[in-house]
């Protein structure tokens, strides 16, 4: 019988791995911080697999003392060890140091496993030699290793709170897992030991890894939470007499936003790159809401010419405009320039919406004045605005292929969305215009936004902030800001889960926002 030692075995993929290996006859040692929880898990596994051989031992990987105590106890038992699965982990913790003085994600995800592996290596070598079977070390990493600090691993600032970003620190620890596996594999091969070492990305799984993040069901001051849907937050709202433009309305939260606004009586203009697809979406919405008023117009926000053509056509129709929802976006594209010579994510997610908003602003001001109703501009950003280049926005290298990193470029464009909203809100308030502007994080939603990405992990980075939502929940904050009377007069704020959320210092910097505004004006005026 092979002997397996397993870390983080009380939930998620750890628990399932323990169960399946026990089912296959492996003697499983569940190494867990919470012995009581692990014992209960052991009992549950044995109910479904009466012949399973499972032991429980205490181990807290964030503590080097606990690691040493565990290794000493294991070795003293004289047990063999064929398989070592390094699975335990934490994600996106607020900055904390362990009692060893080490940043907690680095300590738990990497250093504890590194130390434990070294302490048990002789046991694994002896087991492989004595039983004639290859030993295996399996280290659970993540595709999010790509989303780390610019240096990869900040060796000189591992424990520096000033430099800490919870998302990048997670990526750093996952990169460390891979480097650990690679270097240990090299050393063992060089030594001739019959032990293999590999790392892996498990994919997107709904687990309690993000237990340190905000709770889906926790209501904020608005009375709503992440659990509420777009219909929930607009219940009893009468949108008749209002007109809204929605960009990116053919899928995901854009489509759900269009549906719910139409359901509430709003005249919806679907501004879409693919008119055929948008027309089909319009027909589907009308099937469920026969009284809906929906128009389809062509708009490619990555093209400044298309933006100008759309705005000119809209204005020529003499239509009012109460609500502008800037929702269209792309994510983690390979490096490409638009026909305007602008990096595609920056052009699509930020600049096209910046230009469109400016071109339609007079229409919105006149509408607000004539109908006596507050205008609202809603800009869909993302919590991933924090995962950007060190400078925040690389003004001097926006279109530089050598400096390009697809994930950071996405974060840069989302930071630009927030800065745009803040600066526009300031200008409109100063002018006395009856228009509010707010940005938002919709949450983690399974949409086709990351169709250009190499894997699903990009769109899941925010799991550390929020558990995954369905599309009606994902569209709720957009619809809340567009229609709910509770946010009347609220402007220049950033929302998540239908409530005001905190922003980083960079995103709140008014001078940085003004600099971006000037950059946007220069880019749109010169094309």
ABEGO torsion letter per residue (X at the ends): XBBBBBBGAABEAAAAAAAAAAAAGBBBBBBBABAAAAAAAAAAAAAABAABBBBBBBBBAABAAAAAAAAAAAAAAGBBBABBBBABBBBGBBBBBBAAGBBAAAAAAAAAAAAAAAAAAAAAAAAAAAAGBBBBBBBBBBAAAABBBAAGBBAAAAABAAABBAAAAAAAAAAAAAAAAAAAAAAAAAAGBBBBBBBBBAEBBBBAAAAABBBAABBBAAGBBAABBAAAAABGBBABGBBBBBBGAABEAAAAAAAAAAAAGBBBBBBBABAAAAAAAAAAAAAABAABBBBBBBBBAABAAAAAAAAAAAAAAGBBBABBBBABBBBGBBBBBBAAGBBAAAAAAAAAAAAAAAAAAAAAAAAAAAAGBBBBBBBBBBAAAABBBAAGBBAAAAABAAABBAAAAAAAAAAAAAAAAAAAAAAAAAAGBBBBBBBBBAEBBBBAAAAABABAAAAAAAAAABBBBBAAAAAAAAAAAAABAAABGBBGBBBBGGBBBBBBAAAABAAAAAAAAAAAAAAAAAX
